[in-house]
Amino acid sequence: MENVNKRAKAFNEREIEVMTDFLKLNIHKLRMNHGSGGPGMVARVREIWDELLAGVNACGNVPRTLQQIKEKWRNMVNIE
C-alpha cells in the first residue's frame, strides 16, 4: 500500500532566493491593514501572493501550492 501522506520536496536555494527577493520588495503591501488599503485590498494581496507563487513555480523544482509558500515564509520569518 502506498503512503498517501508523502512529504513535499524541500525548497531549494533558488526557490528561497526568489521568495526572499520578491517579499523584500512587496512585504509592505502584504502587511498593510486591509481596512486602510482601500477597496480591493484583499484582491491585491491575493495577486501579490499569486505572483510569488508563479515565480517560485518557474524555478522548476516541483509545483508548489500557495499554502506551501505561505508556510515556508512564516517558517523563514520565525527563524530569523
Phi and psi in degrees as GROMACS dihedral restraints (atoms count N, CA, C in turn):
[ dihedral_restraints ]
;  ai    aj    ak    al  type     phi  dphi    fc
    3     4     5     6     1   -76.0    20    10
    4     5     6     7     1   149.3    20    10
    6     7     8     9     1   -81.5    20    10
    7     8     9    10     1   110.4    20    10
    9    10    11    12     1   -72.3    20    10
   10    11    12    13     1   -30.8    20    10
   12    13    14    15     1   -92.1    20    10
   13    14    15    16     1    61.6    20    10
   15    16    17    18     1   -74.4    20    10
   16    17    18    19     1   142.5    20    10
   18    19    20    21     1   -76.6    20    10
   19    20    21    22     1   148.2    20    10
   21    22    23    24     1   -72.3    20    10
   22    23    24    25     1   151.9    20    10
   24    25    26    27     1   -64.1    20    10
   25    26    27    28     1   142.5    20    10
   27    28    29    30     1   -62.2    20    10
   28    29    30    31     1   148.4    20    10
   30    31    32    33     1   -66.6    20    10
   31    32    33    34     1   136.7    20    10
   33    34    35    36     1   -90.8    20    10
   34    35    36    37     1   173.4    20    10
   36    37    38    39     1   -58.2    20    10
   37    38    39    40     1   -40.9    20    10
   39    40    41    42     1   -64.4    20    10
   40    41    42    43     1   -43.1    20    10
   42    43    44    45     1   -61.5    20    10
   43    44    45    46     1   -42.8    20    10
   45    46    47    48     1   -65.5    20    10
   46    47    48    49     1   -39.4    20    10
   48    49    50    51     1   -63.6    20    10
   49    50    51    52     1   -43.2    20    10
   51    52    53    54     1   -61.1    20    10
   52    53    54    55     1   -45.1    20    10
   54    55    56    57     1   -62.2    20    10
   55    56    57    58     1   -47.1    20    10
   57    58    59    60     1   -63.2    20    10
   58    59    60    61     1   -48.4    20    10
   60    61    62    63     1   -62.1    20    10
   61    62    63    64     1   -45.4    20    10
   63    64    65    66     1   -62.8    20    10
   64    65    66    67     1   -46.5    20    10
   66    67    68    69     1   -73.0    20    10
   67    68    69    70     1   -25.8    20    10
   69    70    71    72     1   -61.7    20    10
   70    71    72    73     1   -35.7    20    10
   72    73    74    75     1   -80.7    20    10
   73    74    75    76     1   -24.1    20    10
   75    76    77    78     1  -121.0    20    10
   76    77    78    79     1     1.5    20    10
   78    79    80    81     1   -60.9    20    10
   79    80    81    82     1   -36.1    20    10
   81    82    83    84     1   -62.5    20    10
   82    83    84    85     1   -34.0    20    10
   84    85    86    87     1   -70.8    20    10
   85    86    87    88     1   -37.1    20    10
   87    88    89    90     1   -73.3    20    10
   88    89    90    91     1   -27.8    20    10
   90    91    92    93     1   -91.1    20    10
   91    92    93    94     1    -4.0    20    10
   93    94    95    96     1   -60.9    20    10
   94    95    96    97     1   144.2    20    10
   96    97    98    99     1   -66.6    20    10
   97    98    99   100     1   128.7    20    10
   99   100   101   102     1   -59.1    20    10
  100   101   102   103     1   -32.2    20    10
  102   103   104   105     1   -70.4    20    10
  103   104   105   106     1   -36.6    20    10
  105   106   107   108     1   -84.6    20    10
  106   107   108   109     1    -9.1    20    10
  108   109   110   111     1   -80.1    20    10
  109   110   111   112     1   -10.7    20    10
  111   112   113   114     1    86.0    20    10
  112   113   114   115     1  -178.9    20    10
  114   115   116   117     1   -61.5    20    10
  115   116   117   118     1   138.9    20    10
  117   118   119   120     1    83.3    20    10
  118   119   120   121     1     8.2    20    10
  120   121   122   123     1   -63.6    20    10
  121   122   123   124     1   -41.3    20    10
  123   124   125   126     1   -60.3    20    10
  124   125   126   127     1   -42.5    20    10
  126   127   128   129     1   -65.5    20    10
  127   128   129   130     1   -38.7    20    10
  129   130   131   132     1   -66.3    20    10
  130   131   132   133     1   -40.0    20    10
  132   133   134   135     1   -63.9    20    10
  133   134   135   136     1   -42.5    20    10
  135   136   137   138     1   -61.5    20    10
  136   137   138   139     1   -40.3    20    10
  138   139   140   141     1   -62.7    20    10
  139   140   141   142     1   -38.1    20    10
  141   142   143   144     1   -63.7    20    10
  142   143   144   145     1   -47.0    20    10
  144   145   146   147     1   -63.3    20    10
  145   146   147   148     1   -39.6    20    10
  147   148   149   150     1   -64.4    20    10
  148   149   150   151     1   -37.4    20    10
  150   151   152   153     1   -64.5    20    10
  151   152   153   154     1   -42.5    20    10
  153   154   155   156     1   -63.3    20    10
  154   155   156   157     1   -43.8    20    10
  156   157   158   159     1   -57.4    20    10
  157   158   159   160     1   -44.4    20    10
  159   160   161   162     1   -63.0    20    10
  160   161   162   163     1   -40.6    20    10
  162   163   164   165     1   -64.3    20    10
  163   164   165   166     1   -42.7    20    10
  165   166   167   168     1   -67.5    20    10
  166   167   168   169     1   -43.0    20    10
  168   169   170   171     1   -67.3    20    10
  169   170   171   172     1   -23.2    20    10
  171   172   173   174     1   -70.7    20    10
  172   173   174   175     1   -16.4    20    10
  174   175   176   177     1   -66.8    20    10
  175   176   177   178     1   -23.8    20    10
  177   178   179   180     1    83.5    20    10
  178   179   180   181     1     9.0    20    10
  180   181   182   183     1   -68.2    20    10
  181   182   183   184     1   -73.6    20    10
  183   184   185   186     1  -147.5    20    10
  184   185   186   187     1   152.2    20    10
  186   187   188   189     1   -63.0    20    10
  187   188   189   190     1   133.2    20    10
  189   190   191   192     1  -109.5    20    10
  190   191   192   193     1   152.6    20    10
  192   193   194   195     1   -96.7    20    10
  193   194   195   196     1   163.3    20    10
  195   196   197   198     1   -61.7    20    10
  196   197   198   199     1   -37.3    20    10
  198   199   200   201     1   -61.2    20    10
  199   200   201   202     1   -42.3    20    10
  201   202   203   204     1   -63.7    20    10
  202   203   204   205     1   -40.8    20    10
  204   205   206   207     1   -63.9    20    10
  205   206   207   208     1   -46.9    20    10
  207   208   209   210     1   -65.0    20    10
  208   209   210   211     1   -40.1    20    10
  210   211   212   213     1   -65.5    20    10
  211   212   213   214     1   -42.1    20    10
  213   214   215   216     1   -62.7    20    10
  214   215   216   217     1   -42.4    20    10
  216   217   218   219     1   -63.0    20    10
  217   218   219   220     1   -44.5    20    10
  219   220   221   222     1   -60.0    20    10
  220   221   222   223     1   -42.5    20    10
  222   223   224   225     1   -65.0    20    10
  223   224   225   226     1   -40.9    20    10
  225   226   227   228     1   -64.7    20    10
  226   227   228   229     1   -41.3    20    10
  228   229   230   231     1   -67.8    20    10
  229   230   231   232     1   -38.4    20    10
  231   232   233   234     1   -71.5    20    10
  232   233   234   235     1   -23.1    20    10
  234   235   236   237     1   -76.3    20    10
  235   236   237   238     1   -38.1    20    10
